[in-house]
């Protein structure tokens, strides 16, 4: 019974977690470059989600990609990327991998 309750609560929270990550992207100013229209050559979140969909189901991918993003090895040294905390960056990468919805 406990397992069923935990599973139900986890599934019920999925839309909230998705919204929370979109909210985090908004709070961190990510939409300033990755919104519609994007700034300069920055990819939109739609494009990022399409590019990173190949990592779905890989449990360690969000953390590894977040580390690379923060250290500058994904897109070069972008100050805004380097200022995001490791935890927040991993949450954003997970959101992007899951479709950025």
C-alpha angles and dihedrals in degrees: 000000000000092000091051091050093049091048092049092049091048092052091046090055096053096090090046092051090050091051090045091057092047086050090049090052089051093047092049092050094244093139089062088076104014100042131095111312097024122225114254110315097339114131118240120243088253090057093044091051091052092047095047098042088098088073095060112126094021103118097200097042098090092053094045093046091046090053091050092047093051094046092049101245096118103054104357126267106324111173094214091055093048093051095058113100116247091248095049092045091053090049090052093047091050089050091050093047090050091055104276092254 
